[in-house]
Amino acid sequence: MVGWKDVHIGREGDRCIIGGMDVWRHEWRWINGKTISLPHPFDRTQRFSYSICEIGARHKPVRFAATQLPDGLWAFYVPGT
């Protein structure tokens, strides 16, 4: 997907490190209620609404998009560089 890169798919509480931070050990801040439509990392024909969130210090946040998929899995994307 142009602008976003898939980085992780797994179960809640697993070791998901984004920007050097474990996403499950920090409070997520949902950015202005924004969402983005992105594909399932394993099946690009399926699209889901991902919440755009931040963790970490407000002056240097780690931003990502996350959604809960069927079967209790979570998928994460990060903004492209």
PLY file of the C-alpha trace (Angstrom):
ply
format ascii 1.0
element vertex 81
property float x
property float y
property float z
element edge 80
property int vertex1
property int vertex2
end_header
0.00 0.00 0.00
1.45 3.36 -0.96
2.31 5.36 2.15
1.91 2.50 4.67
3.97 -0.68 5.24
2.74 -3.79 7.04
5.02 -4.66 9.97
3.30 -7.19 12.23
0.44 -9.62 12.57
-0.13 -11.53 15.79
-2.16 -12.00 18.93
-2.87 -9.34 21.53
-0.05 -9.16 24.05
2.57 -10.78 21.81
5.92 -9.09 21.30
5.02 -6.39 18.76
7.82 -3.84 18.59
7.27 -0.68 16.53
9.76 2.16 16.63
11.63 0.37 19.39
8.55 0.24 21.62
6.36 -2.72 22.62
2.90 -1.52 21.55
1.10 -3.62 24.18
3.00 -1.97 27.06
1.89 1.57 26.22
-1.42 3.40 26.13
-2.56 3.99 22.56
-3.71 7.47 21.59
-6.18 7.31 18.72
-5.36 10.34 16.56
-8.50 12.45 16.16
-10.60 9.32 15.57
-8.86 8.82 12.21
-9.01 5.52 10.36
-7.55 4.30 7.10
-8.60 1.45 4.81
-5.69 -0.98 4.32
-5.42 -4.56 3.11
-5.02 -7.67 5.25
-1.25 -8.38 5.24
-1.77 -11.99 4.04
-4.75 -11.49 1.73
-4.60 -8.19 -0.13
-8.13 -8.74 -1.51
-9.56 -8.13 2.00
-9.58 -4.56 3.32
-10.09 -3.45 6.90
-10.48 -0.15 8.70
-7.32 0.54 10.72
-7.20 3.04 13.58
-4.30 5.49 13.37
-2.64 5.59 16.79
0.42 6.88 18.62
2.39 5.71 21.64
5.31 7.18 23.53
6.20 10.78 24.27
3.97 13.38 22.63
7.00 15.34 21.39
8.39 12.21 19.64
5.46 9.81 19.09
5.58 6.40 17.45
2.72 6.28 14.94
1.05 3.15 13.55
-2.25 1.85 12.20
-3.87 -1.16 13.89
-6.95 -3.32 13.51
-8.30 -6.47 15.07
-8.75 -9.20 12.48
-10.86 -12.36 12.65
-9.59 -15.17 14.90
-8.27 -12.71 17.49
-5.33 -11.52 15.43
-4.09 -7.94 15.18
-2.45 -6.34 12.15
-0.15 -3.32 12.24
1.12 -0.92 9.60
3.55 1.98 9.92
3.73 5.11 7.79
6.09 4.77 4.81
9.21 6.85 4.64
0 1
1 2
2 3
3 4
4 5
5 6
6 7
7 8
8 9
9 10
10 11
11 12
12 13
13 14
14 15
15 16
16 17
17 18
18 19
19 20
20 21
21 22
22 23
23 24
24 25
25 26
26 27
27 28
28 29
29 30
30 31
31 32
32 33
33 34
34 35
35 36
36 37
37 38
38 39
39 40
40 41
41 42
42 43
43 44
44 45
45 46
46 47
47 48
48 49
49 50
50 51
51 52
52 53
53 54
54 55
55 56
56 57
57 58
58 59
59 60
60 61
61 62
62 63
63 64
64 65
65 66
66 67
67 68
68 69
69 70
70 71
71 72
72 73
73 74
74 75
75 76
76 77
77 78
78 79
79 80
